[in-house]
Amino acid sequence: MPFEGYWGPVTSNVDWCEHNYVYTPYVAEFWNTLSSFPISFIALYGLIWSIYYKHELRVSLCFFFVIIVGLGSAAFHATLKSAAQALDELPMIYGGCVFLFTLLSKPQDSSVALATLFTCYCAAFTVLYILFPSLFAVFIVSYVAAVGYLIWESVRLIMLPSATREQRLLAGFALAMYSFGFLIWNIENVFCPHVEWMQLHAWFHLLSNAPYLWVVFIASERARRRSIRSHVVALPFPHCVLDLEHQL
């Protein structure tokens, strides 16, 4: 028998497949909430090593936004409130833009124009998101577009002769994890009554730790462009870190 929810009626414009308030009156979607925290914990580890190894600020910002996404996701699934939904979805858009900015910007300049472009895009999206909160499809299209372009650019880079074996492995594993996660997320959305017991959305969250590997890949590419030797410390995921060594 489900509990009476502490957070009251659902005000978010989407209520996922998992039954609400099954295990506690304080958490609407228990497994979706619980599975959101590893996203933040693993990204926090990445943020720490990015500072320790003196990576660029933009690399640390990538990890920072992944942390915020994980916390926002936990708040959203725990409460199913529209405000918490914004804490989940807006950082996903901002983080996607930071990822793209970090990957596309050149180390020789400050990339002010590119930063201004992404900032304006985020500002415009935020205004539209606030004015039309019911248009969940707008968020989905915007997020998929950002991730799609990130995938396109990453694949282009690892196909270059200058790409290292480590870079191809990092990008390849990240792409495989996120693609499979996106697949099972869609399976749950389409066949919810038949697969709700599988908690596929929670598994999607666990596979969404792929951005960690993507940031390591981006950091590796940034180091190469800056003529800095780097290598991935030989520890299993999610503990792999990128050590910056010395000038080539």
C-alpha positions as YAML, in Angstrom:
chain: A
units: angstrom
residues:
- id: 1
  name: MET
  ca: [0.00, 0.00, 0.00]
- id: 2
  name: PRO
  ca: [1.66, 3.29, -1.09]
- id: 3
  name: PHE
  ca: [2.19, 6.00, 1.50]
- id: 4
  name: GLU
  ca: [0.50, 9.37, 1.37]
- id: 5
  name: GLY
  ca: [3.10, 11.63, -0.20]
- id: 6
  name: TYR
  ca: [4.80, 14.24, 1.99]
- id: 7
  name: TRP
  ca: [5.32, 16.54, -1.02]
- id: 8
  name: GLY
  ca: [1.67, 16.69, -2.00]
- id: 9
  name: PRO
  ca: [0.21, 16.52, -5.52]
- id: 10
  name: VAL
  ca: [2.49, 16.09, -8.53]
- id: 11
  name: THR
  ca: [3.17, 19.45, -10.20]
- id: 12
  name: SER
  ca: [5.90, 18.38, -12.64]
- id: 13
  name: ASN
  ca: [4.78, 17.91, -16.22]
- id: 14
  name: VAL
  ca: [6.00, 14.32, -16.27]
- id: 15
  name: ASP
  ca: [5.50, 11.46, -13.81]
- id: 16
  name: TRP
  ca: [7.73, 8.51, -14.61]
- id: 17
  name: CYS
  ca: [6.95, 4.81, -14.67]
- id: 18
  name: GLU
  ca: [7.99, 4.02, -11.10]
- id: 19
  name: HIS
  ca: [5.10, 3.95, -8.61]
- id: 20
  name: ASN
  ca: [5.10, 6.87, -6.20]
- id: 21
  name: TYR
  ca: [5.67, 6.73, -2.42]
- id: 22
  name: VAL
  ca: [6.02, 2.97, -2.23]
- id: 23
  name: TYR
  ca: [8.81, 2.78, 0.38]
- id: 24
  name: THR
  ca: [8.58, 6.07, 2.27]
- id: 25
  name: PRO
  ca: [6.24, 9.09, 2.36]
- id: 26
  name: TYR
  ca: [9.24, 11.39, 1.83]
- id: 27
  name: VAL
  ca: [10.43, 10.06, -1.53]
- id: 28
  name: ALA
  ca: [8.07, 9.85, -4.51]
- id: 29
  name: GLU
  ca: [10.20, 7.69, -6.82]
- id: 30
  name: PHE
  ca: [12.53, 5.79, -4.53]
- id: 31
  name: TRP
  ca: [14.75, 3.95, -7.02]
- id: 32
  name: ASN
  ca: [14.94, 6.87, -9.45]
- id: 33
  name: THR
  ca: [16.00, 9.11, -6.58]
- id: 34
  name: LEU
  ca: [18.55, 6.70, -5.12]
- id: 35
  name: SER
  ca: [20.16, 6.06, -8.51]
- id: 36
  name: SER
  ca: [20.66, 9.80, -9.09]
- id: 37
  name: PHE
  ca: [23.21, 10.22, -6.30]
- id: 38
  name: PRO
  ca: [26.05, 8.18, -7.91]
- id: 39
  name: ILE
  ca: [26.00, 10.70, -10.77]
- id: 40
  name: SER
  ca: [26.98, 13.43, -8.31]
- id: 41
  name: PHE
  ca: [29.37, 11.33, -6.22]
- id: 42
  name: ILE
  ca: [31.42, 10.15, -9.19]
- id: 43
  name: ALA
  ca: [31.48, 13.64, -10.70]
- id: 44
  name: LEU
  ca: [32.66, 15.04, -7.35]
- id: 45
  name: TYR
  ca: [35.58, 12.63, -7.51]
- id: 46
  name: GLY
  ca: [36.31, 13.94, -11.00]
- id: 47
  name: LEU
  ca: [36.12, 17.54, -9.82]
- id: 48
  name: ILE
  ca: [38.64, 16.82, -7.07]
- id: 49
  name: TRP
  ca: [41.20, 15.20, -9.37]
- id: 50
  name: SER
  ca: [40.73, 17.88, -12.03]
- id: 51
  name: ILE
  ca: [41.75, 20.46, -9.44]
- id: 52
  name: TYR
  ca: [44.55, 18.28, -8.05]
- id: 53
  name: TYR
  ca: [46.12, 17.74, -11.48]
- id: 54
  name: LYS
  ca: [45.65, 21.44, -12.37]
- id: 55
  name: HIS
  ca: [43.33, 20.99, -15.32]
- id: 56
  name: GLU
  ca: [41.71, 24.01, -16.92]
- id: 57
  name: LEU
  ca: [38.82, 25.63, -15.10]
- id: 58
  name: ARG
  ca: [36.43, 24.66, -17.91]
- id: 59
  name: VAL
  ca: [37.20, 20.97, -17.30]
- id: 60
  name: SER
  ca: [36.35, 21.38, -13.63]
- id: 61
  name: LEU
  ca: [33.14, 23.17, -14.63]
- id: 62
  name: CYS
  ca: [32.11, 20.13, -16.66]
- id: 63
  name: PHE
  ca: [32.32, 17.97, -13.53]
- id: 64
  name: PHE
  ca: [30.59, 20.67, -11.47]
- id: 65
  name: PHE
  ca: [27.54, 20.72, -13.71]
- id: 66
  name: VAL
  ca: [27.32, 16.92, -13.67]
- id: 67
  name: ILE
  ca: [27.23, 17.15, -9.86]
- id: 68
  name: ILE
  ca: [24.37, 19.65, -10.07]
- id: 69
  name: VAL
  ca: [22.50, 17.47, -12.56]
- id: 70
  name: GLY
  ca: [22.70, 14.47, -10.21]
- id: 71
  name: LEU
  ca: [21.44, 16.48, -7.23]
- id: 72
  name: GLY
  ca: [18.70, 18.08, -9.33]
- id: 73
  name: SER
  ca: [17.63, 14.67, -10.59]
- id: 74
  name: ALA
  ca: [17.39, 13.37, -7.03]
- id: 75
  name: ALA
  ca: [15.28, 16.38, -6.00]
- id: 76
  name: PHE
  ca: [13.01, 15.98, -9.02]
- id: 77
  name: HIS
  ca: [12.34, 12.27, -8.55]
- id: 78
  name: ALA
  ca: [11.97, 12.62, -4.79]
- id: 79
  name: THR
  ca: [9.34, 15.35, -4.99]
- id: 80
  name: LEU
  ca: [7.88, 15.41, -8.53]
- id: 81
  name: LYS
  ca: [7.54, 19.17, -8.14]
- id: 82
  name: SER
  ca: [7.93, 21.59, -11.05]
- id: 83
  name: ALA
  ca: [10.60, 23.61, -9.25]
- id: 84
  name: ALA
  ca: [12.67, 20.48, -8.66]
- id: 85
  name: GLN
  ca: [12.14, 19.47, -12.28]
- id: 86
  name: ALA
  ca: [13.75, 22.76, -13.32]
- id: 87
  name: LEU
  ca: [16.70, 22.00, -11.01]
- id: 88
  name: ASP
  ca: [17.18, 18.79, -12.99]
- id: 89
  name: GLU
  ca: [16.54, 19.91, -16.55]
- id: 90
  name: LEU
  ca: [18.09, 23.38, -16.72]
- id: 91
  name: PRO
  ca: [21.51, 22.17, -15.47]
- id: 92
  name: MET
  ca: [21.38, 19.42, -18.12]
- id: 93
  name: ILE
  ca: [21.14, 22.11, -20.80]
- id: 94
  name: TYR
  ca: [23.81, 24.28, -19.15]
- id: 95
  name: GLY
  ca: [26.10, 21.30, -18.67]
- id: 96
  name: GLY
  ca: [25.70, 20.26, -22.31]
- id: 97
  name: CYS
  ca: [26.75, 23.74, -23.38]
- id: 98
  name: VAL
  ca: [29.78, 23.68, -21.06]
- id: 99
  name: PHE
  ca: [30.80, 20.29, -22.48]
- id: 100
  name: LEU
  ca: [30.53, 21.63, -26.03]
- id: 101
  name: PHE
  ca: [32.32, 24.86, -25.20]
- id: 102
  name: THR
  ca: [35.19, 22.96, -23.60]
- id: 103
  name: LEU
  ca: [35.50, 20.56, -26.53]
- id: 104
  name: LEU
  ca: [35.15, 23.17, -29.30]
- id: 105
  name: SER
  ca: [37.13, 26.10, -27.89]
- id: 106
  name: LYS
  ca: [40.73, 26.64, -28.94]
- id: 107
  name: PRO
  ca: [43.48, 26.85, -26.33]
- id: 108
  name: GLN
  ca: [45.19, 29.72, -28.16]
- id: 109
  name: ASP
  ca: [42.46, 32.24, -27.39]
- id: 110
  name: SER
  ca: [39.91, 33.04, -24.71]
- id: 111
  name: SER
  ca: [37.01, 31.92, -26.92]
- id: 112
  name: VAL
  ca: [34.93, 34.91, -25.84]
- id: 113
  name: ALA
  ca: [32.69, 34.72, -28.91]
- id: 114
  name: LEU
  ca: [31.93, 31.03, -28.37]
- id: 115
  name: ALA
  ca: [31.30, 31.55, -24.67]
- id: 116
  name: THR
  ca: [28.96, 34.45, -25.46]
- id: 117
  name: LEU
  ca: [27.07, 32.30, -27.96]
- id: 118
  name: PHE
  ca: [26.48, 29.49, -25.48]
- id: 119
  name: THR
  ca: [25.61, 31.95, -22.70]
- id: 120
  name: CYS
  ca: [22.99, 33.62, -24.88]
- id: 121
  name: TYR
  ca: [21.58, 30.24, -25.85]
- id: 122
  name: CYS
  ca: [21.29, 29.18, -22.20]
- id: 123
  name: ALA
  ca: [19.66, 32.50, -21.29]
- id: 124
  name: ALA
  ca: [17.15, 32.22, -24.15]
- id: 125
  name: PHE
  ca: [16.36, 28.62, -23.28]
- id: 126
  name: THR
  ca: [15.83, 29.54, -19.63]
- id: 127
  name: VAL
  ca: [13.36, 32.27, -20.56]
- id: 128
  name: LEU
  ca: [11.41, 29.89, -22.83]
- id: 129
  name: TYR
  ca: [11.51, 27.19, -20.16]
- id: 130
  name: ILE
  ca: [10.00, 29.55, -17.58]
- id: 131
  name: LEU
  ca: [7.39, 31.00, -19.95]
- id: 132
  name: PHE
  ca: [6.31, 27.61, -21.34]
- id: 133
  name: PRO
  ca: [6.92, 25.07, -18.55]
- id: 134
  name: SER
  ca: [4.50, 22.55, -20.05]
- id: 135
  name: LEU
  ca: [6.54, 22.08, -23.23]
- id: 136
  name: PHE
  ca: [8.59, 19.10, -22.06]
- id: 137
  name: ALA
  ca: [9.31, 18.24, -25.70]
- id: 138
  name: VAL
  ca: [11.27, 21.51, -26.08]
- id: 139
  name: PHE
  ca: [13.64, 20.40, -23.34]
- id: 140
  name: ILE
  ca: [14.02, 16.91, -24.83]
- id: 141
  name: VAL
  ca: [14.78, 18.26, -28.33]
- id: 142
  name: SER
  ca: [17.27, 20.82, -26.97]
- id: 143
  name: TYR
  ca: [19.07, 18.28, -24.82]
- id: 144
  name: VAL
  ca: [19.20, 15.61, -27.52]
- id: 145
  name: ALA
  ca: [20.54, 18.21, -29.97]
- id: 146
  name: ALA
  ca: [23.36, 19.16, -27.58]
- id: 147
  name: VAL
  ca: [24.26, 15.53, -26.86]
- id: 148
  name: GLY
  ca: [23.99, 14.64, -30.55]
- id: 149
  name: TYR
  ca: [26.44, 17.34, -31.54]
- id: 150
  name: LEU
  ca: [28.77, 16.33, -28.71]
- id: 151
  name: ILE
  ca: [28.71, 12.76, -30.01]
- id: 152
  name: TRP
  ca: [29.31, 13.93, -33.58]
- id: 153
  name: GLU
  ca: [32.31, 16.03, -32.61]
- id: 154
  name: SER
  ca: [33.73, 13.33, -30.34]
- id: 155
  name: VAL
  ca: [33.48, 10.68, -33.06]
- id: 156
  name: ARG
  ca: [35.11, 13.05, -35.53]
- id: 157
  name: LEU
  ca: [38.02, 13.61, -33.18]
- id: 158
  name: ILE
  ca: [38.65, 9.94, -32.39]
- id: 159
  name: MET
  ca: [38.67, 9.17, -36.12]
- id: 160
  name: LEU
  ca: [41.62, 11.50, -36.62]
- id: 161
  name: PRO
  ca: [45.09, 9.92, -36.92]
- id: 162
  name: SER
  ca: [46.25, 12.04, -33.97]
- id: 163
  name: ALA
  ca: [43.72, 10.43, -31.61]
- id: 164
  name: THR
  ca: [45.26, 8.10, -29.03]
- id: 165
  name: ARG
  ca: [44.08, 4.64, -28.08]
- id: 166
  name: GLU
  ca: [43.05, 5.98, -24.67]
- id: 167
  name: GLN
  ca: [40.89, 8.66, -26.26]
- id: 168
  name: ARG
  ca: [39.15, 6.13, -28.48]
- id: 169
  name: LEU
  ca: [38.46, 3.86, -25.51]
- id: 170
  name: LEU
  ca: [37.15, 6.71, -23.35]
- id: 171
  name: ALA
  ca: [34.84, 8.12, -26.02]
- id: 172
  name: GLY
  ca: [33.79, 4.64, -27.14]
- id: 173
  name: PHE
  ca: [32.82, 3.46, -23.66]
- id: 174
  name: ALA
  ca: [31.04, 6.76, -22.93]
- id: 175
  name: LEU
  ca: [29.07, 6.53, -26.16]
- id: 176
  name: ALA
  ca: [28.17, 2.86, -25.61]
- id: 177
  name: MET
  ca: [27.03, 3.44, -22.02]
- id: 178
  name: TYR
  ca: [24.94, 6.49, -22.81]
- id: 179
  name: SER
  ca: [23.41, 4.98, -25.94]
- id: 180
  name: PHE
  ca: [22.33, 1.86, -24.08]
- id: 181
  name: GLY
  ca: [20.98, 3.99, -21.25]
- id: 182
  name: PHE
  ca: [18.99, 6.10, -23.71]
- id: 183
  name: LEU
  ca: [17.64, 2.92, -25.30]
- id: 184
  name: ILE
  ca: [16.31, 1.44, -22.05]
- id: 185
  name: TRP
  ca: [14.93, 4.86, -21.03]
- id: 186
  name: ASN
  ca: [12.83, 4.84, -24.19]
- id: 187
  name: ILE
  ca: [11.82, 1.22, -23.68]
- id: 188
  name: GLU
  ca: [10.41, 2.09, -20.26]
- id: 189
  name: ASN
  ca: [8.59, 5.13, -21.62]
- id: 190
  name: VAL
  ca: [6.92, 3.11, -24.38]
- id: 191
  name: PHE
  ca: [6.26, -0.17, -22.54]
- id: 192
  name: CYS
  ca: [5.85, 1.07, -18.96]
- id: 193
  name: PRO
  ca: [3.06, -1.29, -17.83]
- id: 194
  name: HIS
  ca: [5.10, -4.30, -18.95]
- id: 195
  name: VAL
  ca: [8.56, -3.32, -17.67]
- id: 196
  name: GLU
  ca: [7.88, -1.17, -14.60]
- id: 197
  name: TRP
  ca: [9.26, -3.91, -12.31]
- id: 198
  name: MET
  ca: [12.65, -3.59, -14.02]
- id: 199
  name: GLN
  ca: [13.20, 0.03, -12.89]
- id: 200
  name: LEU
  ca: [14.82, 0.90, -16.21]
- id: 201
  name: HIS
  ca: [14.87, 4.62, -15.47]
- id: 202
  name: ALA
  ca: [17.09, 3.92, -12.46]
- id: 203
  name: TRP
  ca: [19.40, 1.84, -14.65]
- id: 204
  name: PHE
  ca: [19.46, 4.75, -17.09]
- id: 205
  name: HIS
  ca: [20.71, 6.94, -14.26]
- id: 206
  name: LEU
  ca: [23.51, 4.52, -13.46]
- id: 207
  name: LEU
  ca: [24.53, 4.40, -17.11]
- id: 208
  name: SER
  ca: [24.39, 8.20, -17.12]
- id: 209
  name: ASN
  ca: [27.75, 8.14, -15.37]
- id: 210
  name: ALA
  ca: [29.05, 8.05, -18.94]
- id: 211
  name: PRO
  ca: [29.62, 11.86, -18.82]
- id: 212
  name: TYR
  ca: [32.45, 11.16, -16.38]
- id: 213
  name: LEU
  ca: [34.31, 9.29, -19.11]
- id: 214
  name: TRP
  ca: [33.35, 11.99, -21.59]
- id: 215
  name: VAL
  ca: [34.93, 14.68, -19.43]
- id: 216
  name: VAL
  ca: [38.11, 12.59, -19.14]
- id: 217
  name: PHE
  ca: [38.13, 12.31, -22.93]
- id: 218
  name: ILE
  ca: [37.57, 16.06, -23.34]
- id: 219
  name: ALA
  ca: [40.32, 16.81, -20.82]
- id: 220
  name: SER
  ca: [42.66, 14.53, -22.75]
- id: 221
  name: GLU
  ca: [41.86, 16.34, -25.99]
- id: 222
  name: ARG
  ca: [42.35, 19.72, -24.30]
- id: 223
  name: ALA
  ca: [45.75, 18.61, -23.03]
- id: 224
  name: ARG
  ca: [46.79, 17.44, -26.50]
- id: 225
  name: ARG
  ca: [45.82, 20.77, -28.03]
- id: 226
  name: ARG
  ca: [47.86, 22.56, -25.36]
- id: 227
  name: SER
  ca: [50.90, 20.33, -26.08]
- id: 228
  name: ILE
  ca: [50.76, 18.77, -22.63]
- id: 229
  name: ARG
  ca: [51.44, 15.08, -22.23]
- id: 230
  name: SER
  ca: [48.74, 13.21, -20.34]
- id: 231
  name: HIS
  ca: [47.79, 9.66, -19.51]
- id: 232
  name: VAL
  ca: [44.87, 7.90, -17.86]
- id: 233
  name: VAL
  ca: [45.87, 6.40, -14.54]
- id: 234
  name: ALA
  ca: [45.32, 2.65, -14.83]
- id: 235
  name: LEU
  ca: [42.46, 2.23, -12.41]
- id: 236
  name: PRO
  ca: [39.04, 0.77, -13.23]
- id: 237
  name: PHE
  ca: [36.07, 2.99, -13.96]
- id: 238
  name: PRO
  ca: [34.91, 5.12, -12.30]
- id: 239
  name: HIS
  ca: [38.28, 5.79, -10.72]
- id: 240
  name: CYS
  ca: [40.26, 6.59, -13.88]
- id: 241
  name: VAL
  ca: [41.85, 10.03, -13.73]
- id: 242
  name: LEU
  ca: [43.81, 12.04, -16.26]
- id: 243
  name: ASP
  ca: [47.29, 12.92, -15.07]
- id: 244
  name: LEU
  ca: [48.92, 15.89, -16.79]
- id: 245
  name: GLU
  ca: [52.65, 15.32, -17.05]
- id: 246
  name: HIS
  ca: [54.93, 17.78, -18.84]
- id: 247
  name: GLN
  ca: [55.28, 19.86, -21.97]
- id: 248
  name: LEU
  ca: [55.80, 17.87, -25.19]
...
